[in-house]
């Protein structure tokens, strides 16, 4: 992203698009430099943060990737010997993922340095700025989910030419003048994207 690209739409949603896509690009390039896909990177990231082991239900619930995409990534990581998949003790249905010894070595070399880099970058903001950034991004994400859901509902419904709701956050079934508390999450369709960004990541390769 160039400075000129952002200056064209300063203070607009388009500028935020550029910034989110730039962040996605940074993670994409880093993950592939480590030899893994975006999805596999975030699975290893979660496992590292959790101490090396997590139930699959928690892994799939943490991200907006589809379960099929996550399972494909974990299967490939297991084939590479970085992750071990097994049943949760006492269960023959629920599974868990655990970093193997090779996975721990990989994580210390690639995942932990990235986590530390994130922490250093975040520390450039004051504690108040950190809280405000998270609050505003969450509020915008929820409002965007509501607006996109409304557009999809309008496209699928009989009145497809109707304008979507225009409030800061809106229940798509409540009509055009229906702003709601931006802190209330509005259910959105299952979009195959990581939750750190409200925009889809262009993943041309299999996520594994």
Secondary structure as GFF3:
##gff-version 3
##sequence-region A 1 208
A	DSSP	alpha_helix	3	7	.	.	.	ID=ss1
A	DSSP	alpha_helix	13	33	.	.	.	ID=ss2
A	DSSP	alpha_helix	38	49	.	.	.	ID=ss3
A	DSSP	beta_strand	53	55	.	.	.	ID=ss4
A	DSSP	alpha_helix	56	62	.	.	.	ID=ss5
A	DSSP	alpha_helix	67	79	.	.	.	ID=ss6
A	DSSP	beta_strand	83	87	.	.	.	ID=ss7
A	DSSP	beta_strand	95	99	.	.	.	ID=ss8
A	DSSP	alpha_helix	101	106	.	.	.	ID=ss9
A	DSSP	pi_helix	107	111	.	.	.	ID=ss10
A	DSSP	alpha_helix	112	122	.	.	.	ID=ss11
A	DSSP	alpha_helix	127	156	.	.	.	ID=ss12
###
